[in-house]
Amino acid sequence: MGKRALFGTTLLAAAIAALVPPWLAYREAEYQAYRTEADFALGYARDLMRRVDETGSQAFRGIEQLAKSGYPPCSAQSQELMRRIDLSSTYIQAIGYVRGGVLACSSMGDHSLALGTRTFRTSRGVLIHTEVPLGKDSSSPLIGIQRGDYAALFHRDLPLDTWTAVPDVSLAALHLEMRDSGTPMTNRGYVDRSWLARLENRREVTFLTGQYLVAVVRSDKYLNAGVAAVPRAHLDRRTAAAAMRLVPAGTVAGLALALAILLLARRQMSIANALRHALRKDEFFLLYQPIVELATGKWVGAEALLRWRRATGELIGPDLFIPIAEQTGTITKLTGRVIRLVQRDAGRFLVDFPGFHIALNLSASDLRSTAIVDLLDRLLAQTGARPANLIVELTERALLDIGSARKVISALRKRGIEVAVDDFGTGYSSLSYLESLELDYLKIDRSFIEAIGTRAPTSQVVSHIIRMADAMGLRMIAEGVETQAQADFLIANGVQYAQGWLFAKPISFDELSRALDGTLPERADRLAAGQ
């Protein structure tokens, strides 16, 4: 990634980091406001439904008492019972006997009262008189509930005497079988009958529609539903109040996150600049970790590991500078430096030890062209080494561009340089790419080696990897071997090679050379021949 692209990406990431937290804070304010107002609306609707249910229960109990009393309709005994029922009820205004759509007598006496023409019959046989007229020119405040020959009247506003102190909240009680037409049994303010459809089979529901936050609650006893509609302005005010608390905190968090990203990017750019400076000042060096043949314990190779020591003496770990080198496009220069360092360190060593190999790590960028092949050809020519003295290690991520990778791998193997796939199983594992590429070695990642002999979920993975490598004819190198038990397991399962602190830690080339001097048959034979 170029400087300009990296700079643009950093600014974009910082902008997103700055904007997302306040946006999330505002969404949280909206959610909190909605939940609070929805709870209020549900409270209004539940309270209304409780009152409507109690009104119905009182009416049906009174009607049942009259029907079972055995008193002749409109007799003195019957009217006395009507008055007692009326007085003992908190919602009933009058209860009486119905003849021909007229309340012939009631708890109010012998005065007849027409129940009106606005009547609805429910599926349970109950007649609901939605507008009982009290006079020719006045709107009726009474509703009648009739079962059989008796009816109870109640004031339509009584159930609305709920605990809400908010005057612009709309309330209504509707019969569910009257959802498409007819007058609500009781209502205050604007209520849309289509809101009942949102209830479906649920007991209660809240939703936003138009200018209202609506709550609908179904009765547990009757085919009724209570509706409460809170003006959306209430929700907007509560959202604004919550946003005043949350958005500033979100803004501070966003700015802090953006600042952290910019500082991290600055640090990375600083490290990137330091990398380029380090390349100019030759601050890099190599350590070599021996690779052991498990069957014999002999050192047969070593992996070249790049290290960075700054002029101040500070050591920078590869886990820090390698990712930054990959991001900034410096990684190919580091690979070139590794090759030159191997050339400087090894000299004629590989001529003296033709059976020994050095493993070099290549990145995804190195596989995008055959330039790496030319660098390795030059290394072989200048050191007198044979192609078999080199192994290149490729991570799974480096093999994502399968076309470029196949071209470079083919060129390397034609020269006799062997290829290993590194850290297998930790990232982009795919049998398809293993089968489609010409490979020689499979390196088993240390995370799987650590699980050997444990109950970790990955403890069985290493066995599967070994069987797979055997089936594909790949030789295996186990990384990070630290215990004899791990080594014994690997030997028993046919793994040929290993590296790790059980055998040797990463060492300088001088230490490697001294450790090998006189121990390899190739060197001993050449010394005996006087070469």
C-alpha positions as CSV (number, residue, x, y, z in Angstrom):
1,M,0.0,0.0,0.0
2,G,1.4,3.4,-1.0
3,K,1.9,6.4,1.3
4,R,-1.1,8.2,-0.2
5,A,-3.4,5.2,0.0
6,L,-2.3,4.5,3.5
7,F,-2.8,8.2,4.5
8,G,-6.3,8.1,2.9
9,T,-7.2,4.9,4.6
10,T,-6.1,6.3,7.9
11,L,-8.1,9.4,7.6
12,L,-11.2,7.4,6.6
13,A,-10.8,5.1,9.5
14,A,-10.4,8.0,11.9
15,A,-13.4,9.7,10.4
16,I,-15.5,6.6,10.8
17,A,-14.2,6.2,14.4
18,A,-15.1,9.8,15.2
19,L,-18.7,9.5,13.7
20,V,-19.8,6.0,14.7
21,P,-19.9,6.4,18.5
22,P,-22.0,9.6,18.5
23,W,-24.3,8.0,15.9
24,L,-24.6,4.9,18.1
25,A,-25.2,7.1,21.1
26,Y,-28.1,8.9,19.3
27,R,-29.5,5.5,18.3
28,E,-29.3,4.4,21.9
29,A,-31.1,7.7,22.9
30,E,-33.9,6.8,20.4
31,Y,-34.1,3.3,21.7
32,Q,-34.3,4.4,25.4
33,A,-36.9,7.1,24.5
34,Y,-39.0,4.6,22.6
35,R,-38.9,2.0,25.4
36,T,-39.9,4.6,28.0
37,E,-42.7,6.0,25.9
38,A,-43.8,2.5,24.9
39,D,-43.9,1.5,28.5
40,F,-46.1,4.5,29.3
41,A,-48.4,3.7,26.4
42,L,-48.7,0.1,27.4
43,G,-49.4,1.2,31.0
44,Y,-52.3,3.4,29.7
45,A,-53.7,0.6,27.5
46,R,-53.4,-2.0,30.2
47,D,-55.1,0.2,32.8
48,L,-57.9,1.1,30.3
49,M,-58.4,-2.6,29.5
50,R,-58.6,-3.5,33.2
51,R,-61.3,-1.0,33.7
52,V,-63.2,-2.1,30.6
53,D,-63.0,-5.7,31.7
54,E,-64.3,-4.8,35.2
55,T,-67.2,-2.9,33.6
56,G,-68.1,-5.9,31.5
57,S,-67.8,-8.2,34.5
58,Q,-70.0,-6.1,36.7
59,A,-72.6,-5.9,33.8
60,F,-72.7,-9.6,33.2
61,R,-72.8,-10.5,37.0
62,G,-75.8,-8.1,37.4
63,I,-77.6,-9.5,34.3
64,E,-77.1,-13.0,35.5
65,Q,-78.5,-12.2,39.0
66,L,-81.6,-10.7,37.4
67,A,-82.1,-13.6,35.0
68,K,-81.7,-16.2,37.8
69,S,-83.8,-14.3,40.3
70,G,-87.1,-15.7,39.2
71,Y,-88.9,-12.4,39.7
72,P,-91.3,-11.3,37.1
73,P,-89.8,-8.6,34.9
74,C,-90.4,-5.1,36.1
75,S,-92.0,-6.3,39.3
76,A,-91.3,-4.5,42.6
77,Q,-89.0,-7.3,43.7
78,S,-87.1,-7.2,40.3
79,Q,-86.7,-3.4,40.4
80,E,-85.5,-3.6,44.0
81,L,-82.8,-6.1,42.9
82,M,-81.9,-3.8,40.0
83,R,-81.4,-0.9,42.4
84,R,-79.2,-3.0,44.7
85,I,-77.1,-4.1,41.8
86,D,-76.7,-0.5,40.6
87,L,-75.7,0.8,44.0
88,S,-73.2,-1.9,44.6
89,S,-71.5,-1.4,41.2
90,T,-68.8,1.2,40.6
91,Y,-69.4,1.4,36.8
92,I,-73.0,0.5,36.1
93,Q,-75.2,3.6,35.7
94,A,-78.5,1.7,35.2
95,I,-79.6,-1.9,34.8
96,G,-83.0,-3.1,33.6
97,Y,-85.3,-5.2,31.6
98,V,-85.4,-4.9,27.8
99,R,-88.5,-5.2,25.7
100,G,-88.5,-4.4,21.9
101,G,-85.3,-2.5,22.0
102,V,-86.5,-0.4,24.9
103,L,-85.4,-0.4,28.5
104,A,-88.9,-0.9,29.9
105,C,-87.9,-0.6,33.6
106,S,-84.6,-0.3,35.3
107,S,-82.9,0.7,38.5
108,M,-84.0,4.2,37.7
109,G,-87.7,3.2,38.0
110,D,-90.5,2.6,35.4
111,H,-89.2,5.3,33.0
112,S,-88.6,3.6,29.7
113,L,-85.5,4.4,27.6
114,A,-84.9,3.5,24.0
115,L,-81.5,1.8,23.5
116,G,-81.0,3.3,20.1
117,T,-80.3,1.9,16.7
118,R,-76.5,1.6,16.8
119,T,-76.3,-2.0,17.9
120,F,-73.8,-4.7,17.3
121,R,-74.2,-8.4,18.1
122,T,-71.0,-10.3,19.0
123,S,-70.3,-13.9,18.1
124,R,-71.1,-14.8,21.8
125,G,-74.7,-13.4,21.4
126,V,-74.1,-10.2,23.3
127,L,-75.7,-7.0,22.1
128,I,-73.6,-3.8,22.4
129,H,-75.6,-0.6,22.1
130,T,-72.9,1.9,21.3
131,E,-75.0,5.1,21.5
132,V,-78.0,5.0,24.0
133,P,-79.8,8.3,23.3
134,L,-80.7,10.5,26.3
135,G,-82.5,13.2,24.3
136,K,-83.2,14.4,20.8
137,D,-80.4,16.9,20.6
138,S,-77.7,15.6,22.8
139,S,-74.9,13.1,22.1
140,S,-75.2,10.1,24.3
141,P,-72.6,9.4,26.9
142,L,-74.1,5.9,27.6
143,I,-73.3,2.5,26.3
144,G,-75.4,-0.6,26.8
145,I,-74.4,-4.2,27.2
146,Q,-77.4,-6.7,26.7
147,R,-77.5,-10.4,27.2
148,G,-80.9,-12.0,26.9
149,D,-83.7,-9.7,28.2
150,Y,-81.6,-7.6,30.5
151,A,-79.1,-4.8,29.8
152,A,-76.7,-2.7,31.8
153,L,-75.8,0.9,31.0
154,F,-72.5,2.6,31.8
155,H,-71.0,6.0,31.1
156,R,-68.5,5.7,28.2
157,D,-66.0,8.0,29.9
158,L,-65.7,6.0,33.2
159,P,-63.1,3.5,31.9
160,L,-61.1,6.5,30.6
161,D,-60.7,7.8,34.1
162,T,-57.2,6.3,34.0
163,W,-54.1,7.4,35.9
164,T,-52.6,9.2,33.0
165,A,-52.0,12.9,33.6
166,V,-51.2,13.5,29.9
167,P,-54.2,15.1,28.3
168,D,-53.2,14.5,24.6
169,V,-52.8,10.7,24.9
170,S,-55.6,9.1,22.8
171,L,-57.4,6.2,24.4
172,A,-60.0,3.8,23.1
173,A,-61.6,0.4,23.9
174,L,-62.8,-1.5,20.9
175,H,-64.5,-4.9,20.3
176,L,-62.2,-7.0,18.2
177,E,-65.1,-8.1,16.0
178,M,-65.9,-4.4,15.3
179,R,-62.4,-3.5,14.1
180,D,-63.6,-2.5,10.6
181,S,-66.7,-0.4,11.5
182,G,-68.8,0.9,14.2
183,T,-68.2,3.2,17.2
184,P,-65.6,2.4,19.8
185,M,-67.1,1.3,23.1
186,T,-65.2,4.2,24.7
187,N,-62.6,6.6,23.3
188,R,-60.8,9.9,23.7
189,G,-58.8,11.5,20.9
190,Y,-57.8,10.1,17.6
191,V,-57.8,6.3,17.2
192,D,-57.4,4.4,13.9
193,R,-59.2,1.1,13.8
194,S,-56.5,-0.4,11.4
195,W,-54.1,-0.4,14.4
196,L,-55.9,-3.4,15.7
197,A,-54.6,-5.5,12.8
198,R,-51.0,-5.0,14.2
199,L,-52.0,-7.0,17.2
200,E,-52.4,-10.3,15.2
201,N,-52.2,-13.2,17.7
202,R,-50.2,-11.4,20.3
203,R,-51.5,-10.2,23.7
204,E,-50.0,-6.7,23.3
205,V,-47.9,-4.8,20.8
206,T,-46.3,-1.3,20.5
207,F,-45.4,0.4,17.2
208,L,-44.8,3.7,15.5
209,T,-47.2,4.9,12.9
210,G,-47.6,8.4,11.4
211,Q,-47.7,10.9,14.3
212,Y,-48.2,8.4,17.1
213,L,-46.5,5.7,19.2
214,V,-49.3,3.2,19.7
215,A,-49.9,0.4,22.2
216,V,-52.6,-2.2,21.8
217,V,-53.5,-4.6,24.6
218,R,-55.8,-7.6,24.2
219,S,-58.3,-8.4,27.0
220,D,-57.7,-11.6,28.9
221,K,-61.5,-12.1,29.4
222,Y,-63.4,-10.7,26.5
223,L,-63.1,-9.9,22.8
224,N,-61.9,-6.4,23.5
225,A,-58.7,-4.5,23.0
226,G,-57.4,-1.3,24.6
227,V,-55.5,1.3,22.5
228,A,-53.3,4.1,23.7
229,A,-51.7,6.5,21.3
230,V,-49.0,8.9,22.5
231,P,-48.1,11.8,20.1
232,R,-44.8,11.4,18.5
233,A,-43.8,14.8,19.8
234,H,-43.5,13.2,23.3
235,L,-41.1,10.7,21.8
236,D,-39.1,13.3,20.0
237,R,-38.7,15.4,23.2
238,R,-37.6,12.4,25.2
239,T,-35.2,11.4,22.5
240,A,-33.7,14.9,22.5
241,A,-33.3,14.8,26.3
242,A,-31.6,11.4,26.2
243,A,-29.4,12.5,23.3
244,M,-28.3,15.5,25.4
245,R,-26.9,13.0,27.9
246,L,-25.5,10.3,25.6
247,V,-24.3,12.0,22.4
248,P,-21.7,14.2,24.2
249,A,-20.2,11.1,25.7
250,G,-20.3,9.3,22.4
251,T,-18.7,12.3,20.7
252,V,-15.9,12.2,23.3
253,A,-15.5,8.5,22.8
254,G,-15.4,8.9,19.0
255,L,-12.8,11.7,19.2
256,A,-10.7,9.6,21.6
257,L,-10.9,6.6,19.2
258,A,-10.1,8.7,16.2
259,L,-7.1,10.2,18.1
260,A,-6.0,6.7,19.0
261,I,-6.2,5.6,15.4
262,L,-4.2,8.7,14.2
263,L,-1.6,8.1,16.9
264,L,-1.3,4.4,16.0
265,A,-1.0,5.3,12.3
266,R,1.6,7.9,13.2
267,R,3.5,5.3,15.2
268,Q,3.2,2.9,12.3
269,M,4.4,5.6,9.8
270,S,7.1,6.3,12.3
271,I,8.1,2.7,12.3
272,A,7.8,2.6,8.5
273,N,10.2,5.5,8.2
274,A,12.4,3.9,10.8
275,L,12.3,0.7,8.7
276,R,13.6,2.5,5.6
277,H,16.2,4.2,7.8
278,A,17.2,0.8,9.2
279,L,17.7,-0.6,5.7
280,R,20.0,2.3,4.8
281,K,21.9,1.9,8.1
282,D,22.2,-1.9,8.0
283,E,20.4,-2.4,11.4
284,F,19.1,-5.8,10.5
285,F,20.7,-9.1,11.3
286,L,19.8,-12.8,11.2
287,L,19.4,-15.5,13.7
288,Y,19.2,-19.1,12.7
289,Q,17.0,-21.7,14.4
290,P,18.3,-25.3,13.7
291,I,16.0,-27.8,12.1
292,V,16.5,-31.3,13.5
293,E,16.0,-34.7,11.8
294,L,13.9,-36.4,14.5
295,A,15.1,-40.0,13.7
296,T,18.8,-39.1,14.3
297,G,18.8,-35.8,16.2
298,K,21.1,-34.4,13.6
299,W,20.9,-30.7,12.6
300,V,20.0,-30.8,8.9
301,G,19.1,-27.2,8.3
302,A,18.2,-23.8,9.9
303,E,15.5,-21.2,9.4
304,A,16.8,-17.7,8.9
305,L,15.0,-15.3,11.2
306,L,15.2,-11.5,10.6
307,R,15.9,-9.3,13.6
308,W,16.2,-5.5,14.0
309,R,18.5,-3.8,16.5
310,R,18.2,0.0,16.3
311,A,21.2,2.2,16.8
312,T,20.1,2.8,20.4
313,G,20.4,-1.0,21.0
314,E,16.6,-1.4,21.2
315,L,15.4,-4.7,19.7
316,I,12.2,-4.5,17.6
317,G,10.3,-7.8,17.3
318,P,9.3,-9.1,13.9
319,D,5.7,-9.4,15.0
320,L,5.8,-5.5,15.0
321,F,7.8,-4.6,12.0
322,I,6.9,-7.4,9.6
323,P,3.1,-6.4,9.4
324,I,4.0,-2.8,8.9
325,A,6.5,-3.7,6.2
326,E,3.8,-5.6,4.5
327,Q,1.3,-2.7,4.8
328,T,3.8,-0.1,3.5
329,G,5.3,-2.2,0.7
330,T,8.7,-2.5,2.3
331,I,8.5,-6.2,2.7
332,T,10.2,-7.1,-0.6
333,K,13.2,-4.9,0.4
334,L,13.4,-6.8,3.7
335,T,13.4,-10.1,1.8
336,G,16.2,-8.8,-0.4
337,R,18.1,-7.8,2.7
338,V,17.6,-11.3,4.2
339,I,19.1,-12.9,1.1
340,R,22.1,-10.6,1.2
341,L,22.6,-11.3,4.9
342,V,22.5,-15.1,4.3
343,Q,25.1,-14.6,1.5
344,R,27.3,-12.6,3.9
345,D,26.8,-15.0,6.8
346,A,27.1,-18.3,4.9
347,G,29.9,-17.5,2.6
348,R,31.3,-20.9,1.4
349,F,29.6,-22.7,4.3
350,L,27.1,-24.5,2.2
351,V,29.8,-25.7,-0.1
352,D,31.4,-27.4,2.9
353,F,28.1,-28.8,4.1
354,P,26.2,-29.7,0.9
355,G,23.6,-31.7,3.0
356,F,22.6,-28.7,5.1
357,H,19.9,-26.2,4.0
358,I,18.8,-22.7,5.0
359,A,15.1,-21.9,5.0
360,L,14.0,-18.4,3.9
361,N,10.6,-16.9,4.5
362,L,8.9,-15.2,1.5
363,S,5.9,-12.9,1.7
364,A,2.8,-12.6,-0.6
365,S,4.5,-9.6,-2.2
366,D,7.5,-11.7,-3.1
367,L,5.4,-14.1,-5.1
368,R,3.8,-11.4,-7.3
369,S,6.8,-11.5,-9.7
370,T,9.7,-13.8,-10.6
371,A,12.2,-11.2,-9.3
372,I,12.6,-13.3,-6.2
373,V,13.8,-16.2,-8.4
374,D,16.6,-14.0,-9.8
375,L,17.6,-13.0,-6.2
376,L,17.9,-16.6,-5.2
377,D,19.8,-17.5,-8.4
378,R,22.3,-14.7,-7.5
379,L,22.6,-16.1,-3.9
380,L,23.4,-19.6,-5.2
381,A,25.9,-18.2,-7.7
382,Q,27.8,-16.1,-5.1
383,T,27.9,-18.7,-2.4
384,G,28.6,-21.7,-4.5
385,A,25.6,-23.4,-2.9
386,R,23.4,-25.9,-4.6
387,P,19.6,-25.4,-5.0
388,A,19.1,-28.2,-2.5
389,N,20.8,-26.0,0.1
390,L,17.7,-23.7,0.0
391,I,14.1,-24.1,1.1
392,V,11.6,-21.3,0.8
393,E,8.8,-21.0,3.3
394,L,5.4,-19.6,2.2
395,T,2.6,-18.7,4.6
396,E,-0.9,-19.7,3.7
397,R,-1.8,-16.1,3.2
398,A,1.0,-15.7,0.6
399,L,-0.7,-18.4,-1.5
400,L,-4.0,-16.6,-1.8
401,D,-3.1,-15.3,-5.3
402,I,-2.8,-18.9,-6.5
403,G,-1.9,-17.9,-10.1
404,S,1.2,-15.8,-9.2
405,A,2.2,-18.2,-6.5
406,R,2.1,-21.2,-8.9
407,K,4.3,-19.4,-11.4
408,V,7.0,-18.6,-8.9
409,I,6.8,-22.0,-7.2
410,S,7.2,-23.7,-10.5
411,A,10.3,-21.6,-11.4
412,L,11.9,-22.4,-8.0
413,R,11.3,-26.1,-8.1
414,K,12.6,-26.3,-11.7
415,R,15.9,-25.0,-10.2
416,G,15.8,-27.6,-7.5
417,I,14.8,-25.2,-4.7
418,E,12.3,-26.9,-2.4
419,V,9.1,-25.2,-1.1
420,A,7.4,-25.5,2.3
421,V,4.0,-24.1,3.4
422,D,4.4,-22.5,6.8
423,D,2.0,-22.2,9.7
424,F,-0.4,-24.7,8.1
425,G,-3.9,-24.7,9.6
426,T,-3.8,-21.2,11.2
427,G,-5.3,-19.1,8.5
428,Y,-6.5,-19.8,5.0
429,S,-6.2,-23.6,5.0
430,S,-7.5,-25.3,1.9
431,L,-6.8,-28.8,0.6
432,S,-7.5,-27.5,-2.9
433,Y,-4.5,-25.1,-2.9
434,L,-2.2,-27.8,-1.4
435,E,-3.2,-30.2,-4.2
436,S,-2.9,-27.6,-6.9
437,L,0.6,-26.5,-6.0
438,E,3.9,-28.3,-6.2
439,L,5.1,-28.4,-2.6
440,D,7.7,-30.4,-0.7
441,Y,7.2,-29.7,3.0
442,L,4.4,-28.9,5.3
443,K,5.3,-27.1,8.5
444,I,2.9,-27.8,11.4
445,D,2.2,-24.7,13.4
446,R,3.4,-24.5,17.1
447,S,-0.2,-23.9,18.3
448,F,-1.0,-27.5,17.3
449,I,2.2,-28.9,18.7
450,E,1.5,-27.2,22.1
451,A,-1.9,-29.1,22.2
452,I,-0.2,-32.5,22.0
453,G,-1.0,-34.6,25.1
454,T,-3.6,-32.1,26.4
455,R,-7.4,-32.0,26.3
456,A,-7.5,-28.9,24.2
457,P,-9.9,-29.0,21.2
458,T,-7.0,-28.7,18.8
459,S,-5.2,-31.7,20.4
460,Q,-6.5,-34.1,17.6
461,V,-5.8,-31.7,14.8
462,V,-2.1,-32.5,14.6
463,S,-2.9,-36.2,13.9
464,H,-5.2,-35.2,11.0
465,I,-2.5,-32.9,9.6
466,I,0.1,-35.7,9.7
467,R,-2.2,-38.1,8.0
468,M,-3.1,-35.6,5.3
469,A,0.6,-34.7,4.7
470,D,1.5,-38.4,4.4
471,A,-1.3,-39.0,1.9
472,M,0.0,-36.1,-0.2
473,G,3.6,-37.2,0.0
474,L,4.8,-34.1,1.8
475,R,7.6,-34.2,4.3
476,M,6.8,-32.5,7.7
477,I,8.5,-30.0,9.9
478,A,7.0,-29.4,13.4
479,E,7.5,-25.9,14.8
480,G,7.8,-25.0,18.5
481,V,8.7,-28.3,20.0
482,E,9.5,-27.7,23.6
483,T,9.1,-31.1,25.4
484,Q,10.4,-34.6,24.9
485,A,6.8,-35.9,25.1
486,Q,6.0,-33.8,22.0
487,A,9.1,-35.0,20.2
488,D,8.2,-38.7,21.1
489,F,4.7,-38.2,19.7
490,L,6.0,-36.7,16.5
491,I,8.5,-39.5,16.0
492,A,5.9,-42.2,16.7
493,N,3.6,-40.6,14.1
494,G,6.2,-40.3,11.3
495,V,7.1,-36.6,11.4
496,Q,10.5,-36.3,9.9
497,Y,11.8,-32.9,11.1
498,A,11.3,-30.4,14.0
499,Q,12.5,-27.2,15.4
500,G,12.1,-25.6,18.8
501,W,13.7,-24.8,22.1
502,L,13.9,-28.5,23.0
503,F,16.7,-28.7,20.4
504,A,18.1,-25.2,20.1
505,K,17.0,-21.6,20.4
506,P,17.7,-19.2,17.5
507,I,21.5,-18.5,17.3
508,S,23.9,-16.5,15.3
509,F,25.6,-18.0,12.3
510,D,28.9,-18.1,14.0
511,E,27.3,-20.2,16.8
512,L,25.6,-22.4,14.3
513,S,28.9,-22.9,12.4
514,R,30.8,-23.8,15.5
515,A,28.1,-26.2,16.7
516,L,28.2,-28.0,13.3
517,D,32.0,-27.9,12.8
518,G,33.2,-31.5,12.5
519,T,29.8,-33.0,13.3
520,L,28.5,-33.4,9.8
521,P,29.8,-36.2,7.6
522,E,30.1,-34.0,4.6
523,R,32.6,-31.6,6.4
524,A,34.5,-34.5,7.9
525,D,34.9,-36.2,4.5
526,R,36.2,-33.0,2.9
527,L,38.7,-32.4,5.7
528,A,40.0,-35.9,5.4
529,A,40.5,-35.4,1.7
530,G,42.4,-32.2,2.3
531,Q,40.0,-30.1,0.5
